[in-house]
Amino acid sequence: MSDVLAMAGVSVVRGGATLLDDISWEVEEGQRWVVLGPNGAGKTTLLQLAAGRMHPTRGVAGVLGEVLGAVDVFELRPRIGLASVSLAERIPGGERVSDVVVTASYGVVGRWRENYDDLDHARAGELLGALGAGHLADRTYGTLSEGERKRVQIARALMTDPELMLLDEPAAGLDLGGREDLVARLGAIAGDVMAPALILVTHHVEEIPPNFTDVLLMRDGRVVAQGPLEITLTAENLSATFGLPLELEQRGARYAAWSR
């Protein structure tokens, strides 16, 4: 498989419940996808597949040219940047912020006995600076606000120069100012031609950053619609996704939605 991500007829069944049902989806190099849907739609399960942290029950899932089930996922995972709630919860509160970022080089959470060179520390500092968090480098992770933690998590996800970057609800829990700051910074990353392919999961169209190219709409583990953002994200498709009549407005590169 040559695509960054390729799923064909993928289903995931756990404990008798179907979490994903017959998903076919391809992500190409340079694309920036948003995965949009309500709670329970299967978005996080889909991201876990893309991260190589889960295998499909049926169908074929390929990530970075490798087929899940036929590749050592521990060799695959360093090529994927991941920022998620489950990963964030594993970061020790007493860990220094610069170490939270640099430990991604070894794929570990929490500094132990690894050795990092000056280039590693310099890259961690540059990434924190690019995300407006350079001044936090010597703080401990547990003292940060939610918005500051989100920026640190994204810097960590970029640390290994990944080929695919996965963001699971990066703006969840942020206030308006924090959300807008983060959305702008993610938009800048998405606009960089050197950035990896991006997949961002969210419940809210207001959290779609500028420069994202495509959208996958999901409900009840199934695909409602997928394709280029400008033609696929419509009021009709959004209403079908969330199960109620919705209005959709686009202003520049941003979106807003409300019930009719």
Backbone torsions as a table, in degrees:
resi	resn	phi	psi	omega
1	MET	NA	128.6	-176.2
2	SER	-97.4	-15.7	179.2
3	ASP	-70.9	159.1	173.0
4	VAL	-60.9	-41.6	178.8
5	LEU	-142.9	134.1	179.2
6	ALA	-145.2	118.9	177.3
7	MET	-120.4	135.2	-179.9
8	ALA	-131.5	111.6	178.1
9	GLY	59.0	38.3	-174.0
10	VAL	-82.6	130.1	172.1
11	SER	-129.6	147.8	175.6
12	VAL	-127.8	122.6	179.2
13	VAL	-121.5	127.2	178.6
14	ARG	-135.0	127.1	177.9
15	GLY	58.1	32.0	-179.7
16	GLY	83.4	-6.5	179.7
17	ALA	-99.3	135.7	177.2
18	THR	-89.3	109.5	-177.7
19	LEU	-86.2	-35.6	173.9
20	LEU	-132.2	140.8	-174.0
21	ASP	-132.1	103.8	172.5
22	ASP	57.4	56.6	-179.9
23	ILE	-89.4	126.0	170.5
24	SER	-123.1	126.1	-170.5
25	TRP	-162.0	139.9	177.4
26	GLU	-130.4	137.8	175.7
27	VAL	-121.7	125.6	-178.6
28	GLU	-102.9	160.8	177.9
29	GLU	-56.4	135.0	178.2
30	GLY	89.3	-10.1	178.8
31	GLN	-82.1	152.9	176.7
32	ARG	-127.6	106.1	-174.2
33	TRP	-103.3	141.0	166.7
34	VAL	-110.3	132.7	176.5
35	VAL	-105.8	118.4	-168.4
36	LEU	-123.3	136.5	177.5
37	GLY	172.5	169.6	-179.0
38	PRO	-75.8	174.5	172.9
39	ASN	-57.6	139.0	178.6
40	GLY	81.4	7.6	-178.8
41	ALA	-75.9	-19.3	-177.7
42	GLY	104.5	9.5	-175.1
43	LYS	-62.9	-47.8	-178.2
44	THR	-68.4	-36.3	175.3
45	THR	-60.7	-42.6	177.9
46	LEU	-60.0	-41.9	179.9
47	LEU	-67.6	-35.8	177.3
48	GLN	-63.9	-36.0	173.7
49	LEU	-64.1	-47.4	-178.3
50	ALA	-62.5	-28.0	179.9
51	ALA	-85.1	-2.1	-178.3
52	GLY	71.6	24.6	-179.1
53	ARG	-106.3	5.2	177.7
54	MET	-154.6	150.2	177.6
55	HIS	-112.3	148.8	178.1
56	PRO	-71.6	149.3	173.6
57	THR	-76.6	-39.6	176.1
58	ARG	-136.8	156.4	178.2
59	GLY	88.9	-177.1	-176.5
60	VAL	-124.0	131.2	177.0
61	ALA	-123.2	122.4	178.0
62	GLY	-113.7	134.6	179.5
63	VAL	-129.4	121.7	178.4
64	LEU	52.7	42.2	175.6
65	GLY	82.6	0.9	179.8
66	GLU	-114.5	146.1	-179.5
67	VAL	-95.7	124.8	177.9
68	LEU	-61.4	132.3	-175.0
69	GLY	100.6	-15.1	179.5
70	ALA	-126.4	17.5	-178.5
71	VAL	-141.3	150.6	173.8
72	ASP	-74.9	108.7	-175.2
73	VAL	-66.2	-21.6	179.2
74	PHE	-72.3	-21.4	172.2
75	GLU	-85.6	-27.8	-178.7
76	LEU	-77.6	-39.7	-171.1
77	ARG	-60.8	-35.4	177.7
78	PRO	-62.5	-16.6	178.9
79	ARG	-86.0	-0.5	-176.3
80	ILE	-121.5	126.3	174.6
81	GLY	-90.8	130.8	-176.1
82	LEU	-132.7	128.4	171.6
83	ALA	-124.1	113.4	-176.3
84	SER	-145.9	162.7	178.6
85	VAL	-61.9	-42.8	-177.3
86	SER	-62.9	-37.6	177.9
87	LEU	-71.2	-41.9	-178.8
88	ALA	-60.1	-35.6	-178.5
89	GLU	-68.6	-16.6	-179.7
90	ARG	-89.9	-9.2	-178.0
91	ILE	-77.1	122.9	-179.8
92	PRO	-62.2	136.5	-179.4
93	GLY	-63.1	-27.0	-179.1
94	GLY	-87.8	2.2	-178.7
95	GLU	-74.0	135.8	176.5
96	ARG	-68.2	139.9	-174.2
97	VAL	-56.3	-43.9	-179.5
98	SER	-61.5	-32.6	178.3
99	ASP	-75.0	-32.8	175.2
100	VAL	-56.5	-40.1	-177.9
101	VAL	-77.8	-48.7	-172.2
102	VAL	-68.6	-28.3	-178.9
103	THR	-67.2	-13.7	174.4
104	ALA	-60.8	-23.6	179.3
105	SER	-59.8	-31.3	178.5
106	TYR	-103.9	1.2	179.7
107	GLY	67.4	29.2	-179.8
108	VAL	-116.9	161.2	175.3
109	VAL	-117.1	116.8	-176.0
110	GLY	100.6	122.4	-179.3
111	ARG	-68.7	135.1	178.8
112	TRP	-128.6	-105.0	-177.6
113	ARG	-118.0	19.3	-178.6
114	GLU	-71.6	155.3	176.1
115	ASN	-111.3	129.0	179.0
116	TYR	-121.2	141.4	-179.9
117	ASP	-94.1	178.9	-176.7
118	ASP	-62.1	-32.6	179.8
119	LEU	-66.2	-37.8	177.5
120	ASP	-61.8	-48.7	-178.2
121	HIS	-66.5	-36.4	178.6
122	ALA	-65.8	-41.3	178.7
123	ARG	-64.9	-42.2	178.2
124	ALA	-59.2	-42.9	178.8
125	GLY	-64.1	-39.9	179.3
126	GLU	-64.8	-41.8	-179.4
127	LEU	-67.0	-42.4	176.7
128	LEU	-61.3	-41.4	178.7
129	GLY	-63.4	-41.2	-179.2
130	ALA	-64.9	-25.3	-179.7
131	LEU	-99.8	13.2	177.1
132	GLY	72.0	24.9	-176.9
133	ALA	-124.6	16.5	-178.4
134	GLY	-60.4	-33.8	-178.7
135	HIS	-72.9	-7.1	-178.3
136	LEU	-94.8	-1.3	-168.8
137	ALA	-53.4	-37.5	-176.2
138	ASP	-97.5	2.8	175.7
139	ARG	-78.6	161.6	172.1
140	THR	-90.7	146.8	-173.7
141	TYR	-57.7	-37.4	-177.1
142	GLY	-68.0	-14.8	-179.8
143	THR	-92.1	-1.8	-174.7
144	LEU	-84.2	153.1	170.5
145	SER	-73.2	169.1	-179.7
146	GLU	-62.3	-40.8	179.1
147	GLY	-64.0	-40.2	178.2
148	GLU	-65.8	-39.7	178.4
149	ARG	-62.4	-39.7	179.6
150	LYS	-60.0	-43.4	-179.7
151	ARG	-64.3	-40.8	178.8
152	VAL	-64.1	-41.4	179.1
153	GLN	-61.5	-39.2	-179.3
154	ILE	-71.0	-39.1	174.8
155	ALA	-59.2	-42.3	177.6
156	ARG	-61.5	-42.5	-178.7
157	ALA	-63.6	-27.3	-179.7
158	LEU	-88.7	-9.6	-169.9
159	MET	-57.2	-39.4	-175.2
160	THR	-88.5	10.8	-176.6
161	ASP	53.3	59.7	-171.4
162	PRO	-69.4	159.7	174.9
163	GLU	-88.3	-18.1	178.7
164	LEU	-142.8	133.5	-179.7
165	MET	-122.5	129.6	-175.6
166	LEU	-118.4	126.6	-178.3
167	LEU	-123.3	111.5	-177.4
168	ASP	-97.1	103.1	179.0
169	GLU	49.2	59.5	-175.3
170	PRO	-64.8	-23.8	-178.4
171	ALA	-97.2	2.7	-178.2
172	ALA	-60.7	133.3	176.3
173	GLY	83.4	-0.1	-179.3
174	LEU	-89.3	149.0	172.5
175	ASP	-77.6	178.0	-173.7
176	LEU	-58.7	-45.8	-179.5
177	GLY	-64.0	-43.8	179.3
178	GLY	-64.0	-40.1	179.0
179	ARG	-63.2	-47.5	-176.7
180	GLU	-65.4	-37.7	176.9
181	ASP	-63.3	-46.2	-178.7
182	LEU	-66.6	-42.9	179.6
183	VAL	-59.4	-41.2	178.8
184	ALA	-64.0	-41.9	-179.5
185	ARG	-68.4	-38.2	176.0
186	LEU	-66.8	-35.8	175.9
187	GLY	-62.2	-38.5	178.3
188	ALA	-66.6	-40.9	176.8
189	ILE	-62.3	-44.8	-178.9
190	ALA	-62.8	-30.0	-179.3
191	GLY	-80.5	-7.8	179.6
192	ASP	-83.2	118.7	-177.2
193	VAL	-65.4	-17.7	179.6
194	MET	-88.8	-6.1	-179.4
195	ALA	-70.7	153.6	178.4
196	PRO	-70.7	169.9	169.6
197	ALA	-58.0	140.2	-174.3
198	LEU	-121.4	139.7	171.0
199	ILE	-131.1	122.0	-178.3
200	LEU	-120.5	127.5	178.8
201	VAL	-100.1	135.0	177.3
202	THR	-155.5	163.8	171.8
203	HIS	-96.5	-15.6	-163.9
204	HIS	-123.5	129.2	177.6
205	VAL	-64.6	-25.9	179.5
206	GLU	-65.1	-17.3	-178.4
207	GLU	-96.1	5.5	177.2
208	ILE	-76.2	117.5	-178.4
209	PRO	-73.6	158.9	169.9
210	PRO	-59.0	156.7	175.4
211	ASN	75.3	5.7	171.5
212	PHE	-79.6	143.9	-167.2
213	THR	-105.4	-30.5	-170.3
214	ASP	-140.2	160.4	179.2
215	VAL	-136.8	141.3	172.3
216	LEU	-118.0	117.8	-179.5
217	LEU	-101.7	130.4	-174.0
218	MET	-129.8	147.8	172.6
219	ARG	-151.6	132.2	176.9
220	ASP	53.4	40.0	175.8
221	GLY	78.6	3.6	-178.5
222	ARG	-118.1	159.6	175.6
223	VAL	-83.5	125.7	173.7
224	VAL	-85.5	-45.3	179.0
225	ALA	-162.7	155.3	175.4
226	GLN	-153.3	149.8	179.3
227	GLY	149.2	-169.1	-179.7
228	PRO	-55.6	137.2	-174.0
229	LEU	-55.6	-44.1	-171.6
230	GLU	-68.6	-20.6	179.9
231	ILE	-113.0	-15.0	-176.4
232	THR	-97.1	-33.4	179.6
233	LEU	-82.6	90.9	-179.8
234	THR	-121.5	163.4	177.3
235	ALA	-60.3	-37.9	-180.0
236	GLU	-64.1	-48.7	180.0
237	ASN	-67.1	-36.9	179.6
238	LEU	-66.9	-39.5	178.3
239	SER	-63.9	-41.8	178.3
240	ALA	-66.0	-33.3	-179.3
241	THR	-69.6	-42.6	-174.7
242	PHE	-100.3	-4.0	172.4
243	GLY	73.7	26.9	173.5
244	LEU	-157.2	155.9	-177.1
245	PRO	-66.6	125.9	-177.4
246	LEU	-128.5	147.0	169.8
247	GLU	-99.8	148.3	-179.6
248	LEU	-131.6	134.3	177.7
249	GLU	-129.3	139.2	174.8
250	GLN	-114.7	129.4	174.8
251	ARG	-124.9	107.1	-174.8
252	GLY	63.1	-123.0	-178.5
253	ALA	-98.3	8.3	-176.3
254	ARG	-116.3	159.6	-176.3
255	TYR	-127.4	156.7	172.8
256	ALA	-143.7	147.1	180.0
257	ALA	-139.4	150.1	176.8
258	TRP	-155.3	161.1	-178.6
259	SER	-77.3	149.6	-179.5
260	ARG	-75.3	NA	NA
